[in-house]
Amino acid sequence: MKKKTYYVKGMMCAGCSNTVEKVLNGVEGVEEASVNLAAENATVIFDEDKTGRDELAAAVKDAGYELILPEPENQTVLQISGMHCAGCVNSVEKALSNVDGVQSVTVSLPVEKAYVTWQSKSGSLQDLFDAVESAGYSAKKQNIERKNKLEEKREREEENFKDARRKMMISWAITLPLMLWMFVDMVLGYTLVNHAIMEFVMTLGAGVVIFYPGMQTLSGAWKSAKNLTPNMDVLIALGTLASLLTGVMSLTYHLGLTNVMIYSFSGIAAMIMAFHLTGRYIETKARGRASDAITKLLTLEAEFANVVRNGKEIKVEVSELSEGDTVIVRPGEKIPADGDIIDGTCSVNESMVTGEPLPAVKEKGDEVIGGTINTEGSVRIKVKRVGEDSFLNQVVRLVEEAQGSKIPIQNVADRVTAVFVPVILGLALLTFISWWAFPSFFEPVLLFGDQFLPWVITDLPVVSQAFFASLAVLVIACPCALGLATPTALMVGTGLGAENGILIRKGEAIQRLQDVTMFVFDKTGTLTKGEPEVTDVTHFSDSSEELLPLAAAVESRSEHPLGKAIAKYAGDDAELPALRDFQSYTGMGVKGNVNGKTVAAGNIALMDELNIERHANVKKAADTLMNQGKTVIYIVVDNMLISIIGLRDTIKEDSRSTVQSIHQLGYKSMMVTGDQQKAAEAIAKEIGIDSVRAEMKPDGKVSVIKEMQRNGNVVAMVGDGINDAPALSQADVGIALGSGTDIAIEAGSIILIKGDLDAVLKAVNLSRLTMKKIRQNLFWAFFYNVLMIPAAIIGWMHPVLAEIAMAMSSLNVVGNSKRLEKGQLDQE
């Protein structure tokens, strides 16, 4: 299954996003599709064997919208220098075609580019460079991935903004003179020309506004109606076209073509469309600002890099870097790519990664992240990740996917918007019939409103008054505000999280986190630094001292921090002997053959597994260490227990304060660890954890979380994202502590990049702030419709004011979400 996020062009309201989501979910091979109106994108999980991106684009196109596809993922574009004729083109094509893994090559002489399609990526970018150079030319990678994402995003937003502004300006250039004319005629009583000419000009002007700048609205209405998913455009189209029709009918009366007198609303039709297009313009501008988080992330990448090639330092575009390149970074420069420092020391501002403003000191062997700033010192860095594999691109991808996801509370708005337009159409029709059939019921209400609402019109004929009220119902109803309520707040919230080192992988985690009742913590690497040290060694054999290096040899193959600490303690001063037949026992320990001896090192569970007898003095020594909060590892050589080793992990500085704050907020806490019971209890007591489950294997941690869930708890699991992956997946909210670069932890729904526990509190505050904004948005969206639609039904709303109010409702939702950017996540 592949998960991809695509930009969708042409969506205007919640009905549009529902339509696109519906057609994408209907494509064979699509497991799940989620469309975000605010972000204007679609996140699709699909089976590549059953469907491809072209099929997805075709389905969206049939629905009347456009799925914007990026350049093919298996294509590389090279900028070729030195070509002069068709012979040069043939030479380059032939050279590139011979590279292993290349499927096809197309070389263009006018633009000096080579388009290489890979069949299998067994070759490398350097292979392409070498092939071109061997043919007598030079090549560099053309950055098609990031014409780049930032430029594409800016171009797309600028195009949408200019288009919306152009339509608004045209509509008002025609509507304002019409409004002025109506004011002079109706309010001041000056008749400039006869009614027939006035109706002709009004109707013609309104027709131009509706069918020229408003054509996209009409087109959107037709497409959504054709797909049986009527949206906001349908309401505006029906309202303006019906109003325009009254102008046509009135004109025929004044020309003597009919005896039926109809009050003309053609001028109002022009105003409704003009205000509608103005609302679209302001909303387009506001939506672009709401997605600033992605723009900020995309601007962080460096443009150029100082790379060492053939012993010389040259300046190249970042897009030309390859894995394995050596780059030089001086003070004040951005680090161009993810990599390891191979020479030098520097201070790096990693605030864009961790939210921490203080620079971090980086030395030889340390990892650095592309886009961070070197504030002091010069270093040489070996590039590890480039392009879509880089940290920054992974962050952008995760934020985009989170912004494109849906959360449970949005289902309420989706269910309403799915039936909203048909209900409003029914209400508008019912309003017309009711006014026409029972005018005596409505007229007293209308006259009462006229006392304090200056825009109420009371002198229209019954049929015209019925039409007037129905028109107001059509244009005042606003499903857009409901559709934007959740995604705009989620968009801004996930962006705020990213700026503070909190990556939301799954949007629903934002909502679920506020429902959590219990936090379950892993110990090693989460509450503690994960860097235990040997504190005690007790021998039970005269030869134990000599045999300890054998244990170090076995532990040197272990990935567990305890094993590494023992290997470091016992093997530093001597070359470790050779190891054979290494075997790891998950959650228990390791075993292997060293110098012909069978050596095992592990906890009490491994001793039971291997049937190793423990004498009273061994138990007594082990109990003493465990009562001190230390972890006990037993060393066995040829089935004889020779030593026990006591280790103590260092508690993180913020563990105690974080757990204390969690308790103050009303949550319960538990520590689940593979460590021994007494050692775990000692650590838990020191930190202040409520309860402990020790000696747990990965599947045991899952069982504990299931048990808590059966008891009615909503569980958040906090772990390091590696050995805790099953538990993180089982928990209602999985919070993975990242190391800064290891962010693509599939098990966690929330990733704390910096890895500090105080970020858990920030994540909780982010959840609360975001959900508060979502509830505010939904309240005002529902309140607006509940208040305004009845007012329109009884004739208290002028259609033009109704359209203004409708536009303001959407803007209020976007603006309220935007204020979330000012939220402080470090407040308890």
FIPA-11707 format. One record per residue (C-alpha): residue in three letters; x, y, z. Coordinates in steps of 0.1 Angstrom, whole numbers, padded with zeros to 4 digits, always signed. Layout:
BEGIN
ALAXYZ...
// end
This chain:
BEGIN
MET+0000+0000+0000LYS+0012+0035-0008LYS+0002+0067+0010LYS+0004+0099-0011THR-0008+0135-0007TYR-0019+0154-0039TYR-0031+0190-0044VAL-0067+0192-0057LYS-0076+0221-0079GLY-0111+0235-0081MET-0126+0228-0047MET-0146+0257-0033CYS-0167+0244-0004ALA-0174+0214+0018GLY-0196+0199-0008CYS-0166+0199-0033SER-0143+0181-0008ASN-0170+0156-0001THR-0174+0149-0038VAL-0137+0144-0044GLU-0134+0122-0013LYS-0164+0101-0025VAL-0150+0095-0060LEU-0115+0087-0047ASN-0129+0061-0022GLY-0148+0046-0051VAL-0116+0039-0071GLU-0106+0002-0071GLY-0076-0004-0050VAL-0081+0027-0028GLU-0082+0017+0009GLU-0088+0052+0023ALA-0090+0087+0009SER-0093+0119+0030VAL-0098+0153+0015ASN-0090+0185+0033LEU-0108+0216+0020ALA-0086+0241+0039ALA-0053+0226+0027GLU-0068+0218-0008ASN-0053+0184-0008ALA-0062+0147-0008THR-0043+0120+0011VAL-0049+0086-0005ILE-0038+0051+0007PHE-0040+0028-0023ASP-0027-0005-0036GLU-0002+0001-0064ASP-0010-0033-0080LYS-0046-0024-0085THR-0045+0013-0093GLY-0021+0042-0100ARG-0020+0079-0097ASP-0033+0083-0133GLU-0065+0064-0124LEU-0069+0086-0093ALA-0065+0117-0114ALA-0090+0104-0140ALA-0116+0098-0113VAL-0112+0133-0099LYS-0114+0148-0134ASP-0146+0130-0141ALA-0161+0146-0110GLY-0151+0181-0123TYR-0119+0187-0104GLU-0082+0183-0110LEU-0057+0162-0091ILE-0023+0178-0096LEU+0003+0151-0101PRO+0040+0157-0094GLU+0068+0145-0117PRO+0071+0107-0120GLU+0089+0093-0089ASN+0111+0070-0111GLN+0124+0099-0132THR+0156+0119-0129VAL+0162+0151-0149LEU+0198+0160-0157GLN+0210+0194-0170ILE+0236+0186-0197SER+0264+0209-0208GLY+0284+0208-0240MET+0258+0195-0265HIS+0258+0212-0299CYS+0240+0190-0324ALA+0219+0159-0329GLY+0251+0138-0328CYS+0257+0150-0293VAL+0222+0141-0283ASN+0227+0105-0296SER+0259+0102-0277VAL+0244+0113-0244GLU+0213+0091-0249LYS+0235+0060-0257ALA+0258+0066-0227LEU+0229+0070-0202SER+0209+0040-0217ASN+0239+0018-0208VAL+0236+0026-0171ASP+0224-0003-0150GLY+0187+0002-0140VAL+0178+0028-0167GLN+0146+0020-0186SER+0145+0049-0211VAL+0163+0081-0219THR+0150+0112-0237VAL+0175+0140-0244SER+0164+0175-0255LEU+0189+0197-0272PRO+0170+0230-0270VAL+0167+0229-0232GLU+0198+0208-0227LYS+0181+0183-0205ALA+0181+0145-0202TYR+0150+0128-0188VAL+0160+0094-0173THR+0134+0069-0164TRP+0145+0041-0140GLN+0133+0006-0142SER+0149-0004-0110LYS+0171+0020-0090SER+0201-0002-0089GLY+0222+0025-0104SER+0231+0058-0087LEU+0231+0095-0096GLN+0269+0093-0098ASP+0266+0065-0124LEU+0246+0089-0146PHE+0272+0117-0141ASP+0301+0093-0149ALA+0283+0080-0181VAL+0277+0116-0194GLU+0313+0126-0186SER+0327+0095-0203ALA+0308+0106-0234GLY+0326+0140-0233TYR+0299+0161-0216SER+0290+0173-0181ALA+0258+0168-0161LYS+0242+0179-0130LYS+0209+0170-0114GLN+0180+0193-0122ASN+0158+0198-0092ILE+0124+0188-0104GLU+0112+0177-0069ARG+0114+0212-0056LYS+0108+0235-0087ASN+0103+0229-0061LYS+0076+0223-0036LEU+0080+0258-0022GLU+0079+0275-0056GLU+0050+0253-0067LYS+0030+0262-0036ARG+0037+0299-0039GLU+0029+0298-0076ARG-0003+0279-0069GLU-0014+0303-0042GLU-0005+0333-0062GLU-0024+0320-0092ASN-0055+0313-0071PHE-0052+0347-0054LYS-0049+0366-0087ASP-0077+0347-0103ALA-0100+0354-0073ARG-0090+0391-0072ARG-0096+0395-0110LYS-0131+0380-0108MET-0139+0402-0078MET-0127+0434-0095ILE-0147+0426-0127SER-0178+0419-0108TRP-0177+0451-0088ALA-0167+0472-0119ILE-0201+0463-0133THR-0221+0460-0100LEU-0212+0493-0084PRO-0227+0514-0112LEU-0258+0493-0111MET-0261+0498-0073LEU-0256+0535-0077TRP-0283+0537-0103MET-0307+0517-0081PHE-0300+0540-0052VAL-0307+0571-0073ASP-0339+0556-0086MET-0354+0539-0055VAL-0341+0560-0026LEU-0337+0595-0041GLY-0366+0591-0065TYR-0348+0604-0096THR-0358+0585-0128LEU-0330+0588-0153VAL-0346+0567-0181ASN-0378+0548-0185HIS-0382+0514-0167ALA-0378+0493-0198ILE-0343+0507-0205MET-0334+0505-0168GLU-0345+0468-0166PHE-0326+0460-0198VAL-0293+0475-0184MET-0298+0459-0150THR-0305+0425-0165LEU-0277+0427-0190GLY-0252+0439-0163ALA-0263+0411-0139GLY-0260+0386-0167VAL-0224+0396-0175VAL-0215+0394-0138ILE-0231+0360-0134PHE-0219+0344-0166TYR-0184+0359-0168PRO-0166+0362-0134GLY-0193+0340-0118MET-0190+0313-0144GLN-0168+0291-0122THR-0195+0291-0096LEU-0221+0281-0122SER-0198+0254-0135GLY-0192+0241-0100ALA-0229+0240-0093TRP-0236+0220-0125LYS-0208+0195-0117SER-0219+0189-0081ALA-0255+0186-0091LYS-0246+0162-0119ASN-0227+0140-0093LEU-0257+0142-0070THR-0236+0160-0044PRO-0250+0195-0044ASN-0227+0221-0028MET-0226+0258-0019ASP-0223+0267-0056VAL-0258+0253-0062LEU-0274+0276-0037ILE-0256+0307-0052ALA-0263+0296-0088LEU-0300+0290-0081GLY-0303+0323-0062THR-0286+0344-0088LEU-0301+0327-0119ALA-0336+0329-0104SER-0331+0366-0096LEU-0318+0372-0131LEU-0349+0355-0145THR-0371+0380-0126GLY-0353+0407-0145VAL-0360+0390-0178MET-0397+0386-0169SER-0400+0422-0158LEU-0383+0434-0190THR-0408+0414-0211TYR-0437+0432-0192HIS-0422+0466-0197LEU-0418+0458-0234GLY-0454+0448-0236LEU-0446+0412-0244THR-0466+0399-0214ASN-0493+0410-0190VAL-0477+0395-0159MET-0460+0420-0137ILE-0430+0405-0118TYR-0408+0426-0094SER-0372+0426-0107PHE-0344+0413-0085SER-0317+0414-0113GLY-0297+0442-0096ILE-0297+0421-0064ALA-0285+0391-0084ALA-0254+0411-0095MET-0247+0422-0059ILE-0251+0386-0046MET-0226+0373-0071ALA-0202+0402-0064PHE-0203+0397-0027HIS-0199+0360-0032LEU-0168+0365-0053THR-0155+0390-0028GLY-0159+0363-0001ARG-0140+0338-0022TYR-0112+0363-0027ILE-0108+0370+0010GLU-0112+0333+0019THR-0085+0324-0007LYS-0061+0349+0009ALA-0070+0337+0044ARG-0066+0300+0036GLY-0031+0307+0021ARG-0021+0323+0054ALA-0035+0294+0074SER-0011+0270+0056ASP+0020+0292+0064ALA+0035+0263+0085ILE+0043+0243+0053THR+0057+0274+0036LYS+0079+0281+0066LEU+0092+0245+0066LEU+0099+0246+0029THR+0119+0279+0032LEU+0143+0263+0057GLU+0163+0243+0031ALA+0196+0257+0020GLU+0200+0267-0016PHE+0237+0260-0021ALA+0264+0238-0007ASN+0302+0239-0006VAL+0311+0204-0017VAL+0345+0188-0021ARG+0350+0170-0054ASN+0382+0159-0069GLY+0400+0175-0040LYS+0386+0209-0047GLU+0359+0229-0030ILE+0331+0240-0054LYS+0297+0257-0048VAL+0267+0238-0061GLU+0230+0238-0057VAL+0217+0216-0029SER+0197+0195-0055GLU+0231+0184-0069LEU+0243+0168-0037SER+0244+0130-0035GLU+0247+0106-0006GLY+0284+0103+0004ASP+0294+0138-0007THR+0316+0158+0017VAL+0304+0194+0023ILE+0321+0222+0042VAL+0299+0244+0064ARG+0312+0277+0079PRO+0298+0299+0107GLY+0265+0315+0097GLU+0257+0290+0069LYS+0228+0266+0067ILE+0237+0230+0068PRO+0228+0218+0033ALA+0219+0182+0040ASP+0215+0156+0067GLY+0248+0140+0075ASP+0275+0131+0100ILE+0303+0155+0111ILE+0337+0140+0100ASP+0359+0168+0111GLY+0355+0199+0133THR+0332+0212+0161CYS+0304+0236+0158SER+0273+0250+0175VAL+0240+0244+0156ASN+0208+0262+0160GLU+0182+0234+0158SER+0152+0254+0168MET+0134+0245+0136VAL+0137+0209+0146THR+0132+0209+0184GLY+0117+0243+0192GLU+0148+0248+0215PRO+0164+0282+0209LEU+0198+0275+0224PRO+0224+0261+0200ALA+0236+0225+0204VAL+0273+0217+0203LYS+0281+0191+0176GLU+0314+0172+0173LYS+0329+0145+0151GLY+0305+0116+0147ASP+0274+0136+0156GLU+0245+0138+0132VAL+0233+0172+0118ILE+0201+0181+0100GLY+0198+0199+0067GLY+0182+0234+0072THR+0196+0240+0106ILE+0221+0268+0111ASN+0257+0266+0120THR+0263+0295+0144GLU+0299+0288+0153GLY+0328+0268+0141SER+0336+0252+0107VAL+0329+0215+0100ARG+0331+0189+0073ILE+0300+0168+0069LYS+0295+0136+0050VAL+0260+0136+0034LYS+0237+0108+0045ARG+0202+0118+0032VAL+0191+0140+0003GLY+0159+0148-0015GLU+0127+0132-0003ASP+0147+0111+0022SER+0159+0142+0041PHE+0146+0151+0075LEU+0130+0183+0063ASN+0111+0166+0036GLN+0100+0139+0060VAL+0087+0166+0083VAL+0069+0183+0054ARG+0053+0150+0043LEU+0041+0142+0079VAL+0027+0177+0084GLU+0009+0175+0050GLU-0005+0141+0058ALA-0017+0152+0092GLN-0033+0183+0077GLY-0050+0162+0051SER-0064+0137+0076LYS-0098+0137+0093ILE-0105+0135+0130PRO-0137+0120+0146ILE-0153+0154+0155GLN-0153+0163+0118ASN-0177+0135+0111VAL-0204+0156+0127ALA-0198+0184+0102ASP-0195+0160+0073ARG-0228+0144+0081VAL-0245+0178+0082THR-0229+0191+0051ALA-0238+0160+0032VAL-0275+0168+0035PHE-0272+0205+0041VAL-0278+0218+0005PRO-0307+0195-0003VAL-0324+0205+0030ILE-0318+0242+0022LEU-0333+0237-0013GLY-0363+0222+0004LEU-0366+0250+0029ALA-0363+0276+0002LEU-0391+0259-0018LEU-0412+0255+0014THR-0406+0292+0023PHE-0419+0303-0012ILE-0450+0281-0009SER-0457+0292+0027TRP-0454+0329+0019TRP-0476+0326-0012ALA-0502+0305+0006PHE-0503+0321+0040PRO-0492+0358+0036SER-0515+0368+0065PHE-0494+0347+0089PHE-0460+0362+0078GLU-0470+0399+0072PRO-0474+0408+0110VAL-0440+0392+0117LEU-0425+0412+0088LEU-0440+0445+0100PHE-0427+0438+0135GLY-0392+0434+0121ASP-0395+0466+0101GLN-0395+0485+0134PHE-0359+0478+0142LEU-0344+0464+0109PRO-0340+0491+0083TRP-0334+0467+0054VAL-0367+0449+0058ILE-0390+0455+0027THR-0427+0455+0034ASP-0443+0469+0001LEU-0437+0440-0023PRO-0465+0420-0039VAL-0471+0386-0022VAL-0453+0365-0049SER-0424+0389-0050GLN-0421+0388-0012ALA-0422+0350-0013PHE-0394+0350-0038PHE-0375+0376-0018ALA-0376+0354+0014SER-0367+0322-0006LEU-0338+0340-0022ALA-0325+0351+0012VAL-0327+0315+0025LEU-0307+0302-0005VAL-0278+0327-0001ILE-0276+0329+0036ALA-0272+0292+0043CYS-0235+0284+0048PRO-0222+0249+0047CYS-0187+0263+0040ALA-0182+0274+0076LEU-0191+0239+0088GLY-0167+0224+0062LEU-0138+0246+0072ALA-0144+0245+0110THR-0122+0214+0116PRO-0096+0213+0088THR-0085+0250+0092ALA-0079+0245+0130LEU-0062+0212+0124MET-0040+0228+0097VAL-0028+0256+0120GLY-0025+0233+0150THR-0003+0208+0132GLY+0018+0236+0119LEU+0022+0251+0154GLY+0032+0216+0167ALA+0058+0212+0140GLU+0073+0246+0150ASN+0076+0233+0185GLY+0091+0199+0177ILE+0058+0180+0178LEU+0049+0161+0147ILE+0013+0148+0143ARG+0013+0117+0121LYS-0024+0110+0125GLY-0048+0138+0128GLU-0072+0119+0151ALA-0045+0118+0178ILE-0051+0156+0183GLN-0087+0148+0194ARG-0080+0115+0211LEU-0052+0130+0233GLN-0077+0152+0251ASP-0097+0121+0261VAL-0067+0102+0276THR-0071+0091+0312MET-0037+0073+0317PHE-0002+0078+0305VAL+0019+0046+0302PHE+0057+0052+0300ASP+0085+0030+0289LYS+0115+0033+0312THR+0147+0029+0293GLY+0153+0058+0269THR+0120+0075+0279LEU+0120+0082+0317THR+0157+0075+0318LYS+0185+0085+0294GLY+0189+0050+0282GLU+0226+0051+0290PRO+0230+0028+0320GLU+0264+0024+0337VAL+0278-0006+0356THR+0278+0002+0392ASP+0285-0032+0409VAL+0302-0065+0399THR+0299-0094+0423HIS+0319-0126+0415PHE+0311-0161+0427SER+0341-0179+0412ASP+0378-0175+0414SER+0380-0173+0377SER+0352-0148+0373GLU+0376-0119+0367GLU+0393-0137+0339LEU+0360-0148+0323LEU+0343-0114+0323PRO+0358-0104+0289LEU+0339-0135+0275ALA+0307-0119+0287ALA+0317-0086+0271ALA+0323-0103+0238VAL+0287-0117+0238GLU+0272-0084+0250SER+0291-0065+0223ARG+0266-0080+0197SER+0236-0069+0217GLU+0216-0038+0207HIS+0203-0033+0242PRO+0217-0004+0262LEU+0224-0028+0291GLY+0245-0050+0269LYS+0264-0021+0255ALA+0272-0008+0290ILE+0286-0042+0301ALA+0307-0045+0269LYS+0320-0010+0275TYR+0328-0018+0311ALA+0345-0051+0306GLY+0360-0048+0272ASP+0376-0014+0271ASP+0411-0025+0282ALA+0414-0057+0263GLU+0407-0068+0228LEU+0375-0088+0229PRO+0377-0125+0218ALA+0360-0139+0188LEU+0323-0147+0191ARG+0303-0176+0173ASP+0267-0188+0174PHE+0253-0156+0187GLN+0217-0158+0199SER+0194-0131+0212TYR+0165-0138+0236THR+0139-0110+0232GLY+0134-0092+0265MET+0158-0116+0283GLY+0194-0115+0272VAL+0220-0130+0248LYS+0241-0162+0244GLY+0270-0172+0223ASN+0302-0193+0220VAL+0335-0176+0230ASN+0368-0194+0230GLY+0350-0227+0230LYS+0329-0217+0260THR+0291-0212+0261VAL+0285-0178+0276ALA+0251-0163+0285ALA+0242-0129+0299GLY+0207-0118+0309ASN+0180-0113+0334ILE+0163-0138+0357ALA+0139-0148+0329LEU+0169-0160+0309MET+0182-0179+0338ASP+0148-0197+0341GLU+0148-0203+0303LEU+0183-0219+0305ASN+0175-0237+0338ILE+0205-0221+0356GLU+0205-0227+0393ARG+0209-0196+0416HIS+0223-0203+0451ALA+0212-0184+0482ASN+0242-0161+0482VAL+0235-0152+0446LYS+0199-0144+0454LYS+0209-0123+0484ALA+0234-0103+0464ALA+0209-0097+0436ASP+0182-0087+0460THR+0205-0061+0476LEU+0212-0046+0442MET+0176-0045+0431ASN+0165-0029+0464GLN+0189-0001+0455GLY+0170+0004+0422LYS+0196-0013+0401THR+0192-0038+0372VAL+0208-0072+0377ILE+0224-0091+0348TYR+0235-0127+0355ILE+0267-0139+0338VAL+0268-0177+0330VAL+0298-0196+0315ASP+0292-0233+0306ASN+0260-0234+0326MET+0277-0220+0357LEU+0267-0187+0372ILE+0299-0169+0378SER+0290-0132+0384ILE+0261-0107+0387ILE+0264-0072+0374GLY+0244-0042+0388LEU+0235-0014+0365ARG+0217+0019+0370ASP+0202+0040+0344THR+0203+0078+0347ILE+0169+0094+0352LYS+0162+0123+0328GLU+0162+0157+0343ASP+0126+0164+0333SER+0110+0130+0342ARG+0100+0139+0377SER+0085+0173+0368THR+0067+0159+0338VAL+0050+0131+0357GLN+0042+0155+0385SER+0025+0179+0360ILE+0006+0150+0345HIS-0008+0141+0379GLN-0018+0177+0385LEU-0037+0177+0352GLY-0057+0147+0365TYR-0041+0119+0346LYS-0029+0085+0360SER+0006+0072+0353MET+0021+0038+0348MET+0056+0025+0339VAL+0058-0006+0318THR+0093-0020+0314GLY+0113-0051+0306ASP+0135-0044+0336GLN+0133-0064+0368GLN+0105-0056+0393LYS+0125-0042+0422ALA+0147-0020+0400ALA+0116-0007+0382GLU+0098+0000+0414ALA+0128+0020+0427ILE+0129+0041+0396ALA+0091+0046+0397LYS+0092+0057+0433GLU+0120+0082+0427ILE+0101+0097+0397GLY+0066+0095+0413ILE+0049+0070+0389ASP+0016+0056+0402SER+0021+0019+0393VAL+0046-0004+0377ARG+0045-0034+0354ALA+0080-0049+0351GLU+0097-0078+0333MET+0075-0072+0303LYS+0084-0083+0268PRO+0071-0063+0239ASP+0039-0085+0237GLY+0035-0082+0274LYS+0034-0044+0271VAL+0006-0047+0246SER-0013-0070+0270VAL-0010-0044+0298ILE-0024-0016+0275LYS-0052-0039+0264GLU-0060-0046+0300MET-0061-0008+0308GLN-0084-0002+0279ARG-0108-0030+0290ASN-0109-0013+0323GLY-0122+0019+0307ASN-0090+0038+0304VAL-0080+0058+0273VAL-0043+0051+0271ALA-0014+0072+0258MET+0018+0052+0255VAL+0051+0071+0256GLY+0081+0052+0243ASP+0112+0054+0222GLY+0094+0042+0191ILE+0116+0011+0184ASN+0112-0018+0209ASP+0079-0002+0220ALA+0064-0002+0185PRO+0037-0028+0193ALA+0026-0010+0224LEU+0026+0024+0207SER+0004+0010+0180GLN-0020-0006+0205ALA-0024+0025+0226ASP-0052+0050+0218VAL-0024+0076+0213GLY+0011+0065+0207ILE+0037+0092+0215ALA+0072+0083+0201LEU+0103+0101+0213GLY+0125+0109+0183SER+0162+0115+0182GLY+0158+0145+0159THR+0165+0126+0127ASP+0147+0093+0133ILE+0113+0108+0128ALA+0096+0083+0105ILE+0085+0061+0134GLU+0055+0043+0119ALA+0042+0031+0153GLY+0036+0065+0169SER+0007+0088+0161ILE+0026+0117+0177ILE+0064+0122+0174LEU+0083+0144+0198ILE+0114+0152+0178LYS+0136+0165+0206GLY+0130+0135+0228ASP+0125+0154+0260LEU+0095+0144+0282ASP+0084+0180+0288ALA+0072+0179+0251VAL+0045+0155+0263LEU+0029+0183+0282LYS+0032+0205+0251ALA+0015+0179+0230VAL-0014+0178+0256ASN-0017+0216+0255LEU-0016+0215+0217SER-0045+0190+0217ARG-0065+0212+0241LEU-0059+0244+0222THR-0067+0229+0188MET-0098+0211+0200LYS-0109+0243+0217LYS-0107+0262+0184ILE-0125+0234+0165ARG-0154+0235+0190GLN-0155+0273+0188ASN-0156+0271+0150LEU-0183+0244+0150PHE-0204+0264+0175TRP-0203+0296+0155ALA-0209+0278+0122PHE-0240+0260+0136PHE-0251+0291+0156TYR-0249+0312+0125ASN-0271+0288+0104VAL-0295+0282+0132LEU-0300+0319+0138MET-0298+0332+0102ILE-0319+0307+0083PRO-0351+0313+0103ALA-0345+0351+0100ALA-0344+0347+0063ILE-0375+0325+0062ILE-0396+0352+0079GLY-0383+0379+0056TRP-0360+0397+0081MET-0329+0393+0059HIS-0321+0411+0027PRO-0305+0387+0002VAL-0275+0410-0002LEU-0269+0412+0035ALA-0275+0375+0037GLU-0247+0369+0012ILE-0224+0392+0032ALA-0232+0374+0064MET-0226+0340+0047ALA-0191+0352+0036MET-0183+0366+0070SER-0192+0332+0086SER-0165+0314+0066LEU-0140+0341+0073ASN-0147+0340+0110VAL-0139+0303+0110VAL-0106+0308+0092GLY-0096+0338+0112ASN-0104+0321+0145SER-0083+0291+0135LYS-0055+0315+0125ARG-0054+0329+0160LEU-0043+0294+0172GLU-0008+0304+0160LYS-0004+0326+0190GLY-0010+0297+0214GLN+0016+0290+0241LEU+0023+0252+0244ASP+0046+0255+0274GLN+0018+0267+0297GLU+0002+0241+0320
// end
